[in-house]
Amino acid sequence: MDELARRSVRVWNETDPQARRETIEALWAAGGRHLMGANDATGYDALEARVTASHERSVVQSGNTFRPPTAIQALPGVVKFRWDMAKRASGEIAASGRFSHAR
């Protein structure tokens, strides 16, 4: 479960588009979803667009990096963990949240 949580966070930092897509396909089922606020991405193409847009905005343009997950919990059918995004230059937390990944 630790590796699943780590890969789930690392995909948001992935700079190589092909590696990003391969990781998305390894993490989510073909009809998998990512829900965050009003954003609802379903299926590999939508998931790839969601992750890529977040990577461009948060990592490339804003100079942040997603840190390894913490507080990992393996529950029946679900892995939950905390994620943090920090400014590369200072290490200051820019955003954080909880992520649940259904197994």
Secondary structure, DSSP 8 states (H G I E B T S, - for coil): -HHHHHHHHHTTT---HHHHHHHHHHHS-TT-EEEETTEEEESHHHHHHHHHHHIIIIIIIT-EEE---EEEEEETTEEEEEEEEEETTT--EEEEEEEEEE-
